[in-house]
Amino acid sequence: MREYSPLNRVNVEPEHLPVMLEETLRCLAPQPGETMLDGTLGLGGHAVEILRGLIPGGTLVGIDRDPQALERASARLDGVGGEYRLLHGTFDALGQLLREAGLGPDGALDGLLLDLGVSSMQLDRAERGFSFRNDGPLDMRMDPGAGESAASWLAAVPVEELSRVIRRYGEEPQAGRIARGIDRYRQEQRIETTGQLASLIEELVPRRGKKIHPATRTFQAIRIVINRELDCLRETLERLDRYMKPGGRVVVLSYHSLEDRLVKEAFRQRVKEGLFLAHPAGLLRPSETEVSSNPRSRSARLRAAVRPGG
Ligand SMILES: C[S@@+](CC[C@H](N)C(=O)[O-])C[C@H]1O[C@@H](n2cnc3c(N)ncnc32)[C@H](O)[C@@H]1O
């Protein structure tokens, strides 16, 4: 764990809009003096509004695995004026991060938010290598300083494993064809850029009038594996009760069915065990107005749970 201390303060991209902000705040219901954690700080869109609700006397803790996100969010949080701490790391190491930052013991949180997936900044910046629309190095690491890039993973992964990953994490019906095509291609040439991979997939599975780009599902699958996204989520959901105070509220925003299934199952199980109560809000989806002003919210699903007592 490295506690983040902001050096270069920069402005936040104006196009970034936090998804389902109103619904998130309604479920988290931040109160003055409380301690809340945003485990996926991103550009701080949700965190800024949560922090406002915690003033006076409360603390917001923000975690992100992407150092650039911490830098950008801190510039925004400074403008709010409340107490906040930012920590660099992955949210599955939440207990350890909190202890190392002296914010333990476990069970210290009144609210916890996970807004899953990648941020608009990560997607839009070609050099981060997430996007098939903007050509850049095939990287896809949310933390560019940790783990293996997508290019080096793709160079070495056995073809059967590649096919399994694309089918499972991309829910791509053409997974076998795409994996075999990538395998043939890489025997001649290493795949180093997002543009190279996107056009290869477009050749392997032409569009045929479909709305989404043929590489969408494969890019999603590789990104999930490179960042251990589902493992991080599963491990965190298993231990959620430890971090929450009685009466503490948890909100998770997910963007594809694999994530949402994990959240739905985990909440159902914790409710059965008596560790959580289902939030009366149930499953929430973005309003039509939000989807039309922020198309990235289209696939969002919000689930919430409450720790009994308090
Ligand atoms: C969808 S964005 C969050 C946007 C944010 N709510 C906002 O309004 O600006 C997700 C962020 O979570 C981070 N992230 C994803 N998985 C993570 C993990 N396991 N641990 C820590 N950060 C993670 C990403 O780096 C990204 O910055």
The ligand as an SDF file (V2000), in Angstrom:
LIG
                    3D

 27 29  0  0  0  0  0  0  0  0999 V2000
  -16.2090    3.4570  -13.2930 C   0  0  0  0  0  0  0  0  0  0  0  0
  -14.7840    4.1660  -12.6400 S   0  0  0  0  0  0  0  0  0  0  0  0
  -15.3630    5.0350  -11.2350 C   0  0  0  0  0  0  0  0  0  0  0  0
  -15.8820    6.4020  -11.5600 C   0  0  0  0  0  0  0  0  0  0  0  0
  -16.2080    7.2170  -10.3420 C   0  0  0  0  0  0  0  0  0  0  0  0
  -17.2980    6.6580   -9.5890 N   0  0  0  0  0  0  0  0  0  0  0  0
  -16.5100    8.6470  -10.7220 C   0  0  0  0  0  0  0  0  0  0  0  0
  -17.6720    9.0660  -10.6010 O   0  0  0  0  0  0  0  0  0  0  0  0
  -15.5940    9.3590  -11.1460 O   0  0  0  0  0  0  0  0  0  0  0  0
  -13.9750    2.8090  -11.9080 C   0  0  0  0  0  0  0  0  0  0  0  0
  -12.6340    3.1510  -11.2490 C   0  0  0  0  0  0  0  0  0  0  0  0
  -12.3470    2.0740  -10.3670 O   0  0  0  0  0  0  0  0  0  0  0  0
  -11.0190    1.6800  -10.4840 C   0  0  0  0  0  0  0  0  0  0  0  0
  -11.0020    0.2580  -10.1660 N   0  0  0  0  0  0  0  0  0  0  0  0
  -11.5650   -0.7530  -10.8460 C   0  0  0  0  0  0  0  0  0  0  0  0
  -11.3560   -1.9160  -10.2210 N   0  0  0  0  0  0  0  0  0  0  0  0
  -10.6740   -1.6300   -9.0970 C   0  0  0  0  0  0  0  0  0  0  0  0
  -10.1690   -2.4110   -8.0260 C   0  0  0  0  0  0  0  0  0  0  0  0
  -10.3340   -3.7290   -7.9800 N   0  0  0  0  0  0  0  0  0  0  0  0
   -9.5330   -1.7790   -7.0170 N   0  0  0  0  0  0  0  0  0  0  0  0
   -9.3370   -0.4180   -7.0410 C   0  0  0  0  0  0  0  0  0  0  0  0
   -9.7740    0.3640   -8.0460 N   0  0  0  0  0  0  0  0  0  0  0  0
  -10.4330   -0.2300   -9.0630 C   0  0  0  0  0  0  0  0  0  0  0  0
  -10.6260    2.0100  -11.9050 C   0  0  0  0  0  0  0  0  0  0  0  0
   -9.2220    2.2500  -11.9780 O   0  0  0  0  0  0  0  0  0  0  0  0
  -11.4560    3.2620  -12.1990 C   0  0  0  0  0  0  0  0  0  0  0  0
  -10.7270    4.4250  -11.9250 O   0  0  0  0  0  0  0  0  0  0  0  0
  1  2  1  0
  2  3  1  0
  2 10  1  0
  3  4  1  0
  4  5  1  0
  5  6  1  0
  5  7  1  0
  7  8  2  0
  7  9  1  0
 10 11  1  0
 11 12  1  0
 11 26  1  0
 12 13  1  0
 13 14  1  0
 13 24  1  0
 14 15  1  0
 14 23  1  0
 15 16  2  0
 16 17  1  0
 17 18  1  0
 17 23  2  0
 18 19  1  0
 18 20  2  0
 20 21  1  0
 21 22  2  0
 22 23  1  0
 24 25  1  0
 24 26  1  0
 26 27  1  0
M  CHG  2   2   1   9  -1
M  END
$$$$
